Amino acid sequence: MSSTRTHQRPSRSKDGQPGHKLLAIPGPVEVSDNVLTALARPPISHVSPEFAGIFQQALLLSRKVVGSQYGQPFIVAGSGTLGWDQVGANLVERGDKVLVLNTGYFGDGFKDCLLSYGAQVTTLKAPAPGETVPLSSIESALAGQNYKLITITHVDTSTGVLSDIRSIAELIKKVSPSTLIVLDAVCSVGCEEIKMDIWGLDIVLTASQKAIGAPPGLSILVASQRAVKTYSTRKTPVQGYYASWKKWLPIMESYLVAKPAYFGTQPVNLVYALTEALSDLMKGGEEGLAARIEAHKKAAGRLRAVAAQLGMKSLAVKGAEAAGLSAVWVPEGLTAAEILQRAGAKGIVFAGGLLANVKDRYIRIGHMGISVTDGGRGDIERISEVLRTAIGELLKEKQSETTT
């Protein structure tokens, strides 16, 4: 006997993509149709003239999106964490003193990475979850030691805390001008203001899958000329291979002038998608980027207003709330796991907490990229409605349990 199988085509969402749960997490985020199409095109040679032109465009746009004219961009297959390794491998020599500002989980991660390269790390922690590191504490630390570099997490994805990079950079330039300023901007590029050259930042590192609006898989880093000089004049060999600028700097310099070069196969389809996303992001130049940042702030305000109505206070203190991410405490009597499960059943994916001691007491809601910039999709409204409904249902069920 012969048999046949019937394959059902996947349902399609109203934006033309295959039906799926809406991502409202701190990354990966939803991607536009044109980015998805770019990802799906047939691969080409990673050393072809065609790809060299596409990669050149991605590198040039990476500069622009962080506010740099002359910074050296690196786009390498890997997660945002690879940016930490690039900093450790190329800028740190054993025994160098490093100051890490910690506003959550990712400050701990950056510290651990730098320790593995032999850095002597001093950590300045925010006084409490949701707060930033006081400028007075940073000034005291810088005045007492000669730090080679300082690392700052612009938006810590575990807490939704936004650090005031402009003020911190101004302070560093005044108190310790020789200290390199390293910005972990994984959760801020594309939705927060960054002026790399004007503010005097030496490293801005990010990744493809958050507010840039591309699929995950690319580490993006822009280094100032001062940072590149620090690397080129180091006294000891680079402690790394894949993250080494000795390998990658000639490659990136070559592609900046649209000449193919090789050290490891570039993920051509991811670069296609990134170039498309960055092109969308930088439409309208600096004014377009500023409008995009403002749109993220407004969407964040709308979502937090809904959360507040439900008794869900922001984890980040007022004035330190990120534009692309909201971390909110769950209502009394509920757990993060319950809310995630209920929202997931309604087609929305939220994220749980990352801070170990309170991880089930708060949830994280991502609002970045196309979900914010394309109002016709209705993503923010849908996220808000599912949050209202899920919380309302769960509280009603809890109340019913206590009365029976």
Salt bridges, closest charged atoms under 4 A:
ASP15 OD2 - ARG377 NH1 2.54
GLU30 OE1 - HIS20 NE2 2.84
GLU30 OE1 - ARG377 NH2 3.11
GLU50 OE2 - ARG41 NH2 3.40
GLU93 OE2 - LYS148 NZ 3.91
ASP96 OD2 - LYS148 NZ 2.88
ASP112 OD1 - LYS111 NZ 3.92
GLU170 OE2 - ARG166 NE 3.82
ASP202 OD2 - ARG226 NH2 2.72
ASP280 OD1 - LYS283 NZ 3.46
GLU338 OE2 - LYS398 NZ 2.73
ASP379 OD2 - ARG377 NE 2.91
GLU381 OE2 - ARG302 NH2 2.55
GLU385 OE1 - ARG388 NH1 3.50
GLU393 OE1 - ARG342 NH1 3.02
GLU393 OE2 - LYS346 NZ 3.03
GLU397 OE2 - ARG342 NH1 3.03
